[in-house]
Amino acid sequence: MQTLESLFSRSARMMKGSEIRELLKLTQRQGIISFAGGLPNPDAFPMDNIHKMVDHVMDRHAREALQYGTTEGHNKLRLALVHGMQQNFDVTTGIHNMAVTTGSQEALYLLSKVLLDPGDTVLTAAPTYIGLMSTILAQQANIECIPLDDQGIRVDLLEDKLEWMARNKKLPKFVYLVPTFQNPSGVTIPRERRKEIYELMCRYDLLLVEDDPYGLLRFEGDTVLPIKARDTEDRVVYLGTFSKILAPGFRIAWTCGPAELLNKMTLAKQAVDLCSNTFGQYVVYEAIHHDLLFPHITEIKRLYKEKRDAMLAAMAEHFPEVAQWNTPEGGLFIWVRLPHSVNTRDMFPKAVANNVAYVVGQAFYPDGSGSNTMRLNFSHSSNEQIWDGIERLAKVIDQEMDKKLEPEYIHVY
Ligand SMILES: Cc1ncc(COP(=O)(O)O)c(C=O)c1O
């Protein structure tokens, strides 16, 4: 028998588990307070209402809900999503511009599958969502990054880069952004910058993938409409998901974009999973139809705001002055920058030894930079765990900084 390795396709051979993902396995050890995962809090799952909707679907729609469905998704859910895009985001769209996927992750995979050839480029902000990188690399395409500041992707650098790419006939196949409460940085692009980004997309005739899992989780501040709301040229592909506003276990998300692109994605999806979980789509539709979703989102926002505040207060009390972090107005994450002398990957095993974990910031940089950064999730831990974990983490950071401050000559002997 040949070795399996020799049977693997070229693209499968390129799939490698990252060292950082291996490190994350350590965070599942008992007793560890983990700020690493991007998980919603199970206390935020509306158990009773989901129970009721499951019973409702079984009582009234079991024959269809337990059957295969259409690849584009359950029509009533698609229509409800069309309506929701108008109500919540001021986006006027139609059923042919709306498709259901198995999580937004599948949408990213399908987009990469239908848009990218080996050697193509996708442009995004650094740091960026880890799950994007795997879908692009699976197509043997490249990722190029523009740094972000506290208002998201730097538009001046984006403009320079696009100008260079256009001159060299290397424009990206698409630009990928998470404009609201970005994963991992928690940063939101303000209105004016969104306008500038959209104008650049039009000037260079580019497709923009706007991934928005956190937009409805705003705890404070003014709502900023998605870039899709100003899309007069049908060049923005908007990705929404029920993972963070209802429950990720449903694996139900939606893509709103050009019908021609959605048709290709539908063909690709037929080869992946035929259709998304039909039963889940019926349950999610009934939750929307019975007006259960938005009261629930209000409840999640209350819970997560409390947790964000607890984490910010604990950080203000315990973290060293040189540490910098943002105050996200929503979402799930706080992004921390430490002095350049601190390498958060080297520090990680020490944090785990002290029973606390985070995600090493480098994981979010396709070029491996960001060695002094980390992502902290505040949604999943209890308030006590947040206080305890931040205190432990602060001690580890202090020790790491003390070590770096030791004069060189101590090590000479
Ligand atoms: C930016 C971003 N996009 C996509 C996803 C995937 O979400 P889903 O559960 O809908 O697949 C996540 C999940 O955390 C995310 O943070």
The ligand as an ORCA input file, in Angstrom:
! r2SCAN-3c Opt
* xyz 0 1
  C     -15.127     37.179     11.507
  C     -15.769     35.836     11.522
  N     -16.247     35.328     10.379
  C     -16.831     34.119     10.333
  C     -16.967     33.354     11.473
  C     -17.609     32.004     11.354
  O     -18.894     32.027     11.894
  P     -19.935     30.859     11.677
  O     -20.180     30.266     13.035
  O     -21.156     31.517     11.130
  O     -19.353     29.875     10.728
  C     -16.482     33.839     12.692
  C     -16.579     33.026     13.895
  O     -16.123     33.329     14.944
  C     -15.866     35.114     12.716
  O     -15.378     35.649     13.830
*
